[in-house]
């Protein structure tokens, strides 16, 4: 029985703001209609006063009196409407705040219930396990992607060594161009080139004038004799080199 009574009281409390809002709106509507009717009466009395203002001053004066009384009644009704509207706005605002608080309480209860299943220590432990597994996964991925049967080689070191070899090759090419060209020739080409050079040397030797005798040298000076001795010496060395 007590639960029924208290339950009924709680329900009445919930319905009270809504009922008050409905009644206030209805009463404001009624007063607004009354205000419009009084305004129409005021307009009629004003028109009568204007009608009789020149022809019948008594009727015009009575119309003005009625107009004044109606204006007082209209002002009272307008004040009542204004008060009711202020009260209605206050109730609606309070009811809205109440509903907002109820929603926030429900949200707080939901969050509390969700967090009741959480333990900060368990959360930290779970996050540590996740980080550990991520690190293990990265190590596994790195191990799988590493080439088999080869050691790790520093790419920068390889680039430096390659650049040094390229520079050494360029310098060797510049200083030994003729030697490299000779090496590229086949043995037959080298033999032909050597035979051609020997034929040219023999031809030069045969075309040279015979060495003058000592009797002819008697009339020459020492510089001429020395020059001819050098030529003879060069000729003998060339003949000896060629096996002649």
LINWO-V443831 format. One record per residue. N is the residue number from 0. RES is the residue in three letters. SS is DSSP state (alpha for helix, beta for strand, coil for the rest). PHI is phi in whole degrees, -180 to 180 (none if undefined). Layout:
# LINWO-V443831
N | RES | SS | PHI
N | RES | SS | PHI
This chain:
# LINWO-V443831
0 | UNK | coil | none
1 | UNK | alpha | -64
2 | UNK | alpha | -63
3 | UNK | alpha | -66
4 | UNK | alpha | -67
5 | UNK | alpha | -67
6 | UNK | alpha | -65
7 | UNK | alpha | -66
8 | UNK | alpha | -65
9 | UNK | alpha | -63
10 | UNK | alpha | -65
11 | UNK | alpha | -63
12 | UNK | alpha | -63
13 | UNK | alpha | -68
14 | UNK | alpha | -83
15 | UNK | alpha | -59
16 | UNK | alpha | -60
17 | UNK | alpha | -64
18 | UNK | alpha | -65
19 | UNK | alpha | -63
20 | UNK | alpha | -63
21 | UNK | alpha | -63
22 | UNK | alpha | -65
23 | UNK | alpha | -63
24 | UNK | alpha | -64
25 | UNK | alpha | -64
26 | UNK | alpha | -67
27 | UNK | alpha | -64
28 | UNK | alpha | -63
29 | UNK | alpha | -65
30 | UNK | alpha | -66
31 | UNK | alpha | -66
32 | UNK | alpha | -65
33 | UNK | alpha | -62
34 | UNK | alpha | -64
35 | UNK | alpha | -65
36 | UNK | alpha | -65
37 | UNK | alpha | -62
38 | UNK | alpha | -64
39 | UNK | alpha | -67
40 | UNK | alpha | -65
41 | UNK | alpha | -63
42 | UNK | alpha | -64
43 | UNK | alpha | -67
44 | UNK | alpha | -67
45 | UNK | alpha | -65
46 | UNK | alpha | -67
47 | UNK | alpha | -66
48 | UNK | alpha | -63
49 | UNK | alpha | -68
50 | UNK | alpha | -71
51 | UNK | alpha | -100
52 | UNK | coil | -63
53 | UNK | coil | -108
54 | UNK | coil | -96
55 | UNK | coil | -146
56 | UNK | alpha | -69
57 | UNK | alpha | -65
58 | UNK | alpha | -62
59 | UNK | alpha | -65
60 | UNK | alpha | -69
61 | UNK | alpha | -62
62 | UNK | alpha | -64
63 | UNK | alpha | -66
64 | UNK | alpha | -63
65 | UNK | alpha | -61
66 | UNK | alpha | -62
67 | UNK | alpha | -62
68 | UNK | alpha | -63
69 | UNK | alpha | -63
70 | UNK | alpha | -64
71 | UNK | alpha | -66
72 | UNK | alpha | -62
73 | UNK | alpha | -63
74 | UNK | alpha | -64
75 | UNK | alpha | -63
76 | UNK | alpha | -64
77 | UNK | alpha | -62
78 | UNK | alpha | -65
79 | UNK | alpha | -63
80 | UNK | alpha | -61
81 | UNK | alpha | -63
82 | UNK | alpha | -65
83 | UNK | alpha | -63
84 | UNK | alpha | -65
85 | UNK | alpha | -63
86 | UNK | alpha | -64
87 | UNK | alpha | -62
88 | UNK | alpha | -63
89 | UNK | alpha | -67
90 | UNK | alpha | -65
91 | UNK | alpha | -62
92 | UNK | alpha | -66
93 | UNK | alpha | -65
94 | UNK | alpha | -65
95 | UNK | alpha | -65
96 | UNK | alpha | -63
97 | UNK | alpha | -63
98 | UNK | alpha | -64
99 | UNK | alpha | -64
100 | UNK | alpha | -64
101 | UNK | alpha | -62
102 | UNK | alpha | -64
103 | UNK | alpha | -67
104 | UNK | alpha | -64
105 | UNK | alpha | -62
106 | UNK | alpha | -64
107 | UNK | alpha | -63
108 | UNK | alpha | -63
109 | UNK | alpha | -64
110 | UNK | alpha | -64
111 | UNK | alpha | -62
112 | UNK | alpha | -65
113 | UNK | alpha | -65
114 | UNK | alpha | -72
115 | UNK | alpha | -65
116 | UNK | coil | -86
117 | UNK | coil | -108
118 | UNK | coil | -128
119 | UNK | alpha | -59
120 | UNK | alpha | -67
121 | UNK | alpha | -67
122 | UNK | alpha | -63
123 | UNK | alpha | -62
124 | UNK | alpha | -64
125 | UNK | alpha | -64
126 | UNK | alpha | -65
127 | UNK | alpha | -64
128 | UNK | alpha | -63
129 | UNK | alpha | -64
130 | UNK | alpha | -61
131 | UNK | alpha | -63
132 | UNK | alpha | -67
133 | UNK | alpha | -64
134 | UNK | alpha | -62
135 | UNK | alpha | -62
136 | UNK | alpha | -63
137 | UNK | alpha | -65
138 | UNK | alpha | -63
139 | UNK | alpha | -63
140 | UNK | alpha | -63
141 | UNK | alpha | -65
142 | UNK | alpha | -66
143 | UNK | alpha | -68
144 | UNK | alpha | -79
145 | UNK | coil | -75
146 | UNK | coil | -61
147 | UNK | coil | -85
148 | UNK | coil | 75
149 | UNK | coil | -131
150 | UNK | coil | -88
151 | UNK | coil | -69
152 | UNK | coil | -120
153 | UNK | coil | -76
154 | UNK | alpha | -65
155 | UNK | alpha | -64
156 | UNK | alpha | -65
157 | UNK | alpha | -63
158 | UNK | alpha | -63
159 | UNK | alpha | -65
160 | UNK | alpha | -65
161 | UNK | alpha | -64
162 | UNK | alpha | -63
163 | UNK | alpha | -64
164 | UNK | alpha | -64
165 | UNK | alpha | -63
166 | UNK | alpha | -65
167 | UNK | alpha | -65
168 | UNK | alpha | -66
169 | UNK | alpha | -63
170 | UNK | alpha | -64
171 | UNK | alpha | -64
172 | UNK | alpha | -67
173 | UNK | alpha | -70
174 | UNK | alpha | -88
175 | UNK | coil | -127
176 | UNK | alpha | -64
177 | UNK | alpha | -67
178 | UNK | alpha | -65
179 | UNK | alpha | -64
180 | UNK | alpha | -67
181 | UNK | alpha | -69
182 | UNK | alpha | -66
183 | UNK | alpha | -67
184 | UNK | coil | -74
185 | UNK | coil | -75
186 | UNK | alpha | -58
187 | UNK | alpha | -65
188 | UNK | alpha | -64
189 | UNK | alpha | -66
190 | UNK | alpha | -66
191 | UNK | alpha | -63
192 | UNK | alpha | -65
193 | UNK | alpha | -68
194 | UNK | alpha | -66
195 | UNK | alpha | -63
196 | UNK | alpha | -68
197 | UNK | alpha | -66
198 | UNK | alpha | -61
199 | UNK | alpha | -66
200 | UNK | alpha | -67
201 | UNK | alpha | -64
202 | UNK | alpha | -63
203 | UNK | alpha | -66
204 | UNK | alpha | -68
205 | UNK | alpha | -65
206 | UNK | alpha | -81
207 | UNK | coil | -77
208 | UNK | coil | -69
209 | UNK | coil | -67
210 | UNK | coil | -68
211 | UNK | coil | -69
212 | UNK | coil | -79
213 | UNK | coil | -69
214 | UNK | coil | -65
215 | UNK | alpha | -76
216 | UNK | alpha | -80
217 | UNK | alpha | -69
218 | UNK | alpha | -96
219 | UNK | coil | -100
220 | UNK | coil | -84
221 | UNK | alpha | -66
222 | UNK | alpha | -68
223 | UNK | alpha | -69
224 | UNK | alpha | -63
225 | UNK | alpha | -64
226 | UNK | alpha | -65
227 | UNK | alpha | -68
228 | UNK | alpha | -63
229 | UNK | alpha | -65
230 | UNK | alpha | -65
231 | UNK | alpha | -63
232 | UNK | alpha | -64
233 | UNK | alpha | -65
234 | UNK | alpha | -66
235 | UNK | alpha | -66
236 | UNK | alpha | -63
237 | UNK | alpha | -67
238 | UNK | alpha | -65
239 | UNK | alpha | -67
240 | UNK | alpha | -64
241 | UNK | coil | -89
242 | UNK | coil | 77
243 | UNK | coil | -91
